[in-house]
Amino acid sequence: MVGLLQLRRRQKYRSVVGTICVVIALVILYTYLSPKPTVPPTLENPLHDVHATVTVSSATTAKNATKVVSITTTSSPTFRVVRRSADKRRFSSAAVESLIQEIKQNIKNKELAWLFENCFPNTLDTTVDFDEKAASENRPDTYVITGDIDAMWLRDSSAQVNPYLPLIRNDSKLRQLIEGVLLRQSLFVQRDPYANAHYKDTSRTSEWKRMDVTDMRPGVHERKWELDSLCYVIRLMHSYWKEVDYDLTFFRDNEKQLKKTIGLILQTMKEQQRFNSSGPYTYQRQGHPPDPRGHAAEPNGLIHTFFRPSDDLQMYPYLIPSQFFAHHVLQLLSELVKKLDWTADFNDDIVHLIADLEKILLVNHLTDKPAKQIIFNHTKHGLIYAYEINGFGNSNLMDDSNVPSLLSLPYLCPNTIPINHTIYQNTRTFVLSKDNPWFFKGAAIEGIGGPHVGNLMAWPLAIIMRGLTTTDDEEIRTCLKMLQKSHGDTGFMHEAIDVNNPRHFTRSWFAWANSLFGEFIWKLYREKPYLLD
């Protein structure tokens, strides 16, 4: 009897131990096989409207481009090598490398130097597809993806390569790369002037094709009508021309293609003034707000648009930062076409568009006509610019992090809105305050975000733009300190970051933010180098 009881105890003991072992094994298996919240999303993620939030913590593995980097958080940065190795870079520029070395050697803030080394060349290192054979045959072609989205946005690609323009005088290959961007953008505008993003391969089918009720043509990734997309193309044309000492050779060699592109840009702007009809563009995404054609607006000379630079739907059809940007680039285009003797083709359209925009934009006081009320008399901030209006007297008072924004006006339109412009300064105070519904202040940083990512997520783009649109040394220092906090120990800028925890961010590979950061540091190095010590 005693032996039987002992046997049963042993069996019970073995059963308990076995159960515990199984539980431990399952926990270990779950730990190793379940998704890790600390691992950044794959860079092949093609969705621009879906934002995986990334948290980087100690002993984390993160991806930048195709290179996997081990990240170990320490109390003091070690400035590990995170830039793509030379043999794996998409494009190399001697002028860019020389500038990186110069800045690294001459600024005392080694974290900013490290960030510059990583961010400034990131577009060239990771996002460009430069056809060297085509360039050797005097028909350069450059396709530029945004980073973790394998598509080329007209806006992003222009902004991504913009900081390299001052270097093309001393680097003929870099100059060809920029020319290739311009010709690739021209091809895309001719494909569809209403589309914001494209593929190089016309056989690719966008994931939005099954969701968007619009004219999705072959090679179009997304067909959101955003005025700034076309403005950025003109800006890049003019900036290139200026940086090659106003040499017209490229424009002469590609006259037919560039003329067609300019014509389509002007035609699209005129169509969307909607004096006679709503134009040919329609759009509806399944499960989203109704077709924006239903948003009524008073035809007043401004250009009707559907989407913001963030790719989010507008509240009202006249997006004021984009109207100012259009006015500015049309003036640049007027200068260019006169030098090219193309005035017979384009001058009338350019003159009329500029005049129509000026009637609304260049007012410095309130008027009795609602169509002109881009200015709002704020009880706290005085006369400020509205973000969006409809011409009937309705306005949306806010600012978004993406560029063009109200904050960015002196950066994009310096001839029209200088930094010391009174209404701009009032507006700037407003957008950098809690009165702007998309301005967030947290324990770590503060900055402008937007509905694209949501609450408490500030965008480094807006922090950089804040630094680019002030002459105040202390404000610039504040921006630099926040940017040093915002990279989450990855060595790169991101799309949006949690204002309370900068290691919590979206898009680990966002080349536009990297380029703009590099542009900011280089500007300070030239103009206020003591701020980089």
C-alpha positions in Angstrom: 0.0 0.0 0.0 2.8 2.3 1.0 4.7 1.5 -2.3 1.5 2.3 -4.3 1.2 5.7 -2.6 4.8 6.6 -3.3 4.4 5.6 -6.9 1.4 7.9 -7.3 3.3 10.7 -5.6 6.2 10.3 -8.1 3.8 10.2 -11.0 2.1 13.4 -9.8 5.5 15.1 -9.3 6.6 14.1 -12.8 3.3 15.5 -14.2 3.8 18.8 -12.4 7.4 19.1 -13.5 6.5 18.2 -17.0 3.8 20.8 -17.1 6.2 23.4 -15.8 8.8 22.5 -18.5 6.2 22.7 -21.2 5.1 26.2 -20.0 8.7 27.4 -19.9 9.4 26.0 -23.4 6.3 27.7 -24.7 7.3 31.1 -23.2 10.8 30.8 -24.7 9.3 29.8 -28.0 6.9 32.7 -28.0 9.6 35.2 -27.0 11.8 34.3 -29.9 9.1 33.8 -32.6 6.6 36.5 -31.8 6.9 40.0 -33.5 9.3 42.3 -31.6 7.9 45.8 -31.1 11.4 47.2 -31.0 12.3 46.2 -34.5 11.7 48.9 -37.2 9.3 48.0 -40.1 10.8 46.6 -43.2 11.9 49.2 -45.7 10.0 47.5 -48.5 6.7 48.6 -47.0 4.9 50.2 -49.9 2.1 51.9 -48.1 2.4 55.7 -47.6 -0.9 56.0 -45.7 -0.1 53.2 -43.2 2.4 54.2 -40.5 4.0 51.5 -38.4 5.4 53.1 -35.2 8.8 52.0 -34.2 10.3 51.9 -30.8 14.1 51.7 -30.5 15.5 50.5 -27.2 18.7 49.0 -25.9 20.2 46.1 -27.9 17.8 46.7 -30.8 18.4 45.7 -34.4 17.2 48.4 -36.9 17.3 48.6 -40.7 18.5 51.5 -42.7 18.2 50.9 -46.4 19.3 47.4 -47.0 21.9 47.5 -44.3 21.1 46.0 -40.9 22.7 48.0 -38.0 23.0 46.8 -34.4 21.9 49.6 -32.1 22.9 49.7 -28.4 21.7 52.6 -26.4 24.2 54.1 -24.0 24.1 57.1 -21.8 26.7 58.8 -24.2 26.5 58.3 -27.9 29.3 56.2 -29.5 28.6 57.5 -33.0 28.8 54.0 -34.6 29.0 53.7 -38.4 25.5 53.6 -39.7 26.0 55.1 -43.2 25.8 52.5 -46.0 29.3 51.2 -46.9 31.0 52.8 -50.0 30.7 49.6 -52.1 26.9 49.5 -51.6 26.0 53.2 -52.2 23.7 54.0 -55.1 25.7 57.0 -56.2 29.0 58.6 -55.2 29.9 62.3 -55.5 33.4 63.6 -54.9 32.0 67.0 -54.1 29.6 65.6 -51.5 32.3 63.6 -49.8 34.6 66.5 -49.7 32.0 68.7 -48.0 31.2 66.0 -45.5 34.9 65.7 -44.5 35.2 69.5 -44.3 32.2 69.8 -42.0 33.2 66.9 -39.8 36.7 68.4 -39.3 35.5 71.9 -38.5 32.5 71.7 -36.2 33.0 70.9 -32.6 29.6 69.2 -32.0 30.5 65.7 -32.9 27.0 64.4 -32.8 25.8 67.0 -35.3 28.8 66.1 -37.5 27.9 62.5 -37.3 24.3 63.2 -38.2 25.4 65.3 -41.1 27.7 62.5 -42.4 24.7 60.1 -42.3 21.9 62.4 -43.4 23.3 64.7 -46.1 24.3 61.9 -48.5 21.4 59.6 -47.7 19.4 60.3 -50.9 22.5 59.6 -53.0 23.5 56.6 -50.9 20.2 54.8 -50.9 17.4 56.2 -53.1 18.7 57.1 -56.6 18.7 55.0 -59.7 21.0 56.8 -62.0 21.3 55.4 -65.6 24.9 56.0 -66.4 24.6 54.6 -70.0 21.8 57.1 -70.7 23.8 59.9 -69.2 26.8 59.0 -71.5 24.4 59.4 -74.5 23.4 62.9 -73.3 19.9 61.7 -72.1 20.4 61.5 -68.3 17.7 59.6 -66.4 17.4 59.5 -62.5 14.7 57.8 -60.6 14.5 58.8 -56.9 12.4 56.9 -54.4 11.4 58.4 -51.0 13.1 55.8 -48.9 11.0 53.0 -47.6 8.4 53.5 -50.3 9.6 52.4 -53.8 7.9 55.2 -55.7 9.0 58.7 -56.8 7.1 61.7 -55.5 7.5 64.9 -57.5 7.7 66.9 -54.3 10.0 64.6 -52.3 12.4 63.9 -55.2 12.8 67.7 -55.8 13.4 68.4 -52.1 15.7 65.4 -51.7 18.2 66.5 -54.3 17.9 70.3 -53.7 20.8 70.5 -51.1 23.2 69.1 -53.7 22.6 71.9 -56.3 25.4 74.2 -55.1 27.9 71.4 -55.6 27.1 70.6 -59.3 29.4 73.3 -60.6 32.4 71.2 -59.5 30.9 67.7 -60.1 29.8 67.0 -63.6 28.4 63.6 -62.7 26.3 65.1 -60.0 25.1 67.7 -62.4 24.0 64.9 -64.8 22.1 63.2 -61.9 20.1 66.4 -61.3 19.4 66.7 -65.0 18.2 63.1 -64.9 15.8 64.0 -62.1 14.4 66.9 -64.2 13.9 64.7 -67.2 12.3 61.9 -65.2 9.9 64.4 -63.6 9.1 65.8 -67.0 8.2 62.3 -68.1 6.0 61.9 -65.1 4.2 65.2 -65.6 3.5 64.2 -69.1 2.2 60.8 -67.9 -0.3 62.6 -65.6 0.0 66.1 -64.3 -2.5 65.3 -61.5 -0.6 62.4 -60.1 1.7 63.0 -57.1 3.8 59.7 -57.2 5.0 57.4 -59.9 6.9 54.2 -60.7 9.8 53.9 -63.1 8.3 50.6 -64.4 5.0 51.3 -66.1 4.1 47.6 -65.8 3.8 47.9 -62.0 0.3 48.0 -60.5 -0.3 50.3 -57.5 -2.0 48.9 -54.5 -4.3 52.0 -54.7 -5.6 51.0 -58.1 -8.2 48.7 -56.5 -9.2 51.4 -53.9 -9.1 54.6 -55.8 -11.9 55.6 -58.2 -9.8 57.8 -60.6 -7.9 57.6 -63.9 -5.0 55.4 -62.7 -2.7 55.3 -65.7 0.1 52.8 -66.1 3.1 53.7 -63.9 1.1 55.9 -61.5 1.6 55.0 -57.8 -0.9 57.5 -56.4 -3.1 60.0 -58.1 -3.7 62.8 -55.5 -3.9 66.3 -57.0 -1.5 68.4 -55.0 -0.5 71.8 -56.4 2.9 71.8 -54.7 4.0 68.8 -56.7 4.1 70.8 -59.9 5.5 73.8 -58.1 8.5 71.8 -56.9 9.3 70.7 -60.5 9.5 74.4 -61.6 11.5 75.3 -58.5 14.1 72.6 -59.3 14.3 73.7 -63.0 15.1 77.3 -61.9 17.4 76.3 -59.1 19.4 74.1 -61.5 19.6 76.9 -64.0 20.9 79.3 -61.3 23.5 76.9 -60.0 25.0 76.3 -63.5 25.5 80.0 -63.9 22.4 80.4 -66.0 23.7 78.1 -68.7 20.8 77.2 -71.0 22.5 74.2 -72.7 20.4 71.6 -70.9 17.1 73.4 -71.7 18.1 73.8 -75.4 19.1 70.1 -75.7 15.7 69.0 -74.2 13.5 71.9 -75.5 10.7 69.8 -76.8 10.3 67.7 -73.7 10.6 70.6 -71.3 8.2 72.8 -73.3 5.6 70.1 -73.2 6.0 69.7 -69.4 5.8 73.5 -68.7 2.7 73.7 -71.0 1.0 70.9 -69.0 1.8 72.5 -65.7 0.3 75.8 -66.7 -2.7 74.1 -68.3 -3.4 72.2 -65.1 -3.1 75.3 -62.9 -5.6 77.1 -65.2 -8.0 74.2 -65.2 -8.1 74.2 -61.4 -8.8 77.9 -61.1 -12.3 76.6 -62.1 -13.6 79.7 -63.7 -15.6 77.7 -66.3 -15.8 74.1 -65.0 -14.3 71.8 -62.4 -11.8 70.3 -64.8 -11.1 66.7 -65.7 -9.8 65.4 -62.4 -11.9 63.2 -60.1 -10.9 61.1 -57.2 -12.5 58.9 -54.6 -10.8 56.4 -52.2 -13.0 53.6 -50.9 -13.9 54.1 -47.2 -12.7 57.7 -47.1 -14.5 61.0 -47.2 -16.6 61.8 -50.3 -15.1 62.9 -53.6 -13.5 66.4 -52.9 -15.4 67.8 -55.9 -18.2 68.3 -53.4 -16.1 70.9 -51.5 -17.6 74.2 -52.8 -15.3 77.1 -53.4 -15.7 80.6 -54.8 -13.8 80.9 -58.1 -11.5 83.8 -57.3 -8.2 83.2 -59.1 -6.7 80.8 -56.5 -6.0 77.3 -57.6 -8.3 74.6 -56.4 -6.6 71.5 -54.9 -7.7 68.3 -53.2 -4.7 67.2 -51.1 -2.1 68.7 -48.7 1.7 68.1 -49.0 1.1 65.4 -46.4 -1.1 63.6 -48.9 -4.1 64.2 -46.6 -7.4 65.5 -47.8 -7.9 69.2 -47.4 -10.8 70.7 -45.4 -11.2 73.7 -47.9 -10.0 73.8 -51.5 -7.6 76.7 -51.4 -4.5 75.7 -49.5 -2.8 79.0 -48.8 0.9 77.9 -48.5 0.6 76.2 -51.9 -0.9 79.3 -53.4 2.0 81.4 -52.3 4.4 78.7 -53.5 2.7 78.7 -56.9 2.9 82.5 -57.1 6.6 82.4 -56.4 7.6 79.6 -58.8 5.5 81.2 -61.6 7.7 84.3 -61.2 10.8 82.1 -61.4 9.3 80.4 -64.5 8.7 83.8 -66.1 12.4 84.7 -65.7 13.5 81.4 -67.2 11.2 81.4 -70.3 12.2 85.0 -71.1 15.9 83.9 -71.2 15.0 81.0 -73.4 12.9 83.1 -75.7 9.9 80.9 -75.0 7.6 83.8 -74.1 5.4 83.3 -77.1 4.5 79.9 -75.8 3.9 80.6 -72.2 4.1 84.3 -71.2 0.3 85.1 -71.4 -0.6 82.1 -69.2 2.1 82.9 -66.7 1.2 86.7 -66.5 -2.5 85.9 -66.0 -1.9 83.3 -63.3 0.4 85.6 -61.4 -2.0 88.5 -61.6 -5.0 86.3 -60.4 -3.0 85.0 -57.5 -1.7 88.4 -56.5 -5.2 89.8 -56.3 -5.9 87.5 -53.4 -2.5 86.8 -51.8 -0.8 90.2 -51.7 -3.2 91.9 -49.3 -1.9 93.1 -46.0 -5.2 94.0 -44.3 -8.7 92.7 -43.9 -11.3 93.5 -46.6 -15.0 93.2 -46.9 -14.8 90.6 -49.6 -14.7 87.1 -48.2 -12.8 85.9 -51.3 -9.8 87.9 -50.1 -9.9 86.8 -46.5 -6.7 84.7 -46.4 -6.0 86.9 -43.4 -7.7 86.3 -40.1 -7.8 88.7 -37.1 -6.8 86.4 -34.2 -7.7 87.7 -30.8 -4.3 86.7 -29.4 -1.9 86.8 -32.4 -3.3 89.6 -34.5 -3.5 89.3 -38.3 -2.4 85.8 -39.4 -2.7 83.7 -42.5 -5.3 81.0 -42.7 -4.1 77.5 -43.7 -7.1 76.9 -46.0 -10.1 78.9 -47.2 -13.0 78.3 -49.6 -13.5 81.9 -50.8 -16.9 82.2 -49.1 -15.5 83.4 -45.8 -14.7 80.0 -44.2 -11.2 79.3 -43.1 -9.1 76.6 -41.4 -6.7 78.0 -38.8 -3.8 75.5 -38.4 -0.5 74.5 -39.8 0.8 71.1 -40.9 4.4 69.9 -40.7 4.8 69.1 -44.4 6.3 71.7 -46.8 4.8 74.0 -48.1 3.4 75.1 -44.8 2.7 78.5 -43.3 5.9 78.1 -41.3 7.9 77.5 -44.5 6.8 80.6 -46.4 10.1 82.6 -46.1 12.0 79.4 -47.0 10.0 78.7 -50.2 8.9 82.3 -51.1 11.6 84.7 -49.8 10.9 87.4 -52.4 7.2 87.6 -51.3 7.3 86.6 -47.6 10.6 87.6 -46.0 11.3 86.4 -42.4 10.5 89.8 -40.9 7.1 90.1 -42.7 4.7 91.3 -40.0 1.8 88.9 -40.8 4.2 86.0 -41.2 5.7 86.7 -37.8 2.2 86.8 -36.3 1.4 83.6 -38.1 4.6 82.0 -37.0 3.8 82.7 -33.4 0.4 81.1 -33.9 1.6 77.9 -35.5 4.2 77.4 -32.9 1.7 77.6 -30.1 -1.0 75.5 -28.6 -3.5 77.5 -30.6 -2.4 75.5 -33.6 -4.2 72.2 -33.1 -1.3 70.3 -34.6 1.5 71.8 -32.4 2.6 69.4 -29.7 4.8 70.0 -26.7 6.1 67.0 -24.7 8.7 66.0 -22.1 11.4 65.6 -24.8 10.7 67.9 -27.7 8.1 70.2 -29.2 7.0 70.7 -32.8 4.3 70.6 -35.5 2.7 67.4 -36.6 -0.5 66.7 -38.5 -3.4 64.4 -39.1 -1.2 62.1 -41.3 0.3 60.4 -38.3 -1.7 61.9 -35.4 -1.6 63.2 -31.9 1.6 63.9 -30.0 3.8 63.0 -33.1 6.0 66.0 -34.2 7.8 65.9 -37.5 11.6 66.7 -37.7 10.8 68.4 -41.1 8.9 71.1 -39.1 11.7 71.4 -36.5 14.2 71.8 -39.2 12.0 74.3 -41.0 11.6 76.3 -37.7 15.4 76.6 -37.6 15.5 77.6 -41.3 13.0 80.4 -40.8 14.5 82.3 -37.9 17.5 84.5 -37.3 17.4 84.1 -33.5 20.4 82.1 -32.3 18.7 80.7 -29.2 15.8 79.4 -31.2 18.2 77.8 -33.7 20.1 76.2 -30.7 16.8 74.9 -29.4 16.0 73.3 -32.8 19.4 71.7 -33.0 19.1 70.2 -29.5 15.7 68.8 -30.4 17.0 67.3 -33.6 19.9 65.7 -31.7 17.2 64.1 -29.5 15.0 63.0 -32.3 17.1 60.5 -34.2 16.4 57.8 -31.7 20.0 56.6 -31.7 19.7 55.6 -35.3 21.8 58.4 -36.7 19.0 59.5 -39.1 16.0 61.7 -39.2 12.5 60.2 -39.3 9.0 61.1 -40.4 7.4 61.7 -37.1 8.5 61.2 -33.5 6.7 61.0 -30.1 7.3 64.3 -28.3 7.6 62.4 -25.0 9.8 59.6 -26.3 11.9 60.2 -29.4 12.8 56.5 -29.7 9.2 56.1 -30.7 8.9 57.1 -34.4 7.6 56.4 -37.9 9.6 55.7 -41.0 13.1 54.7 -40.3 14.1 55.6 -43.9 12.7 58.9 -44.9 15.2 60.6 -47.2 13.5 64.0 -47.5 14.0 64.7 -43.8 17.6 63.6 -44.0 18.3 65.9 -47.0 16.6 68.9 -45.3 18.6 68.3 -42.1 21.8 68.3 -44.1 20.8 71.5 -45.9 20.1 73.1 -42.5 23.5 72.1 -41.1 25.4 73.3 -44.2 23.6 76.6 -44.1 24.6 77.1 -40.4 28.1 76.1 -41.2 28.3 78.9 -43.8 26.4 81.6 -41.9 26.5 80.8 -38.2 29.3 78.2 -37.6 29.5 79.1 -33.9 26.1 77.5 -33.4 27.6 74.1 -34.3 30.2 74.1 -31.6 
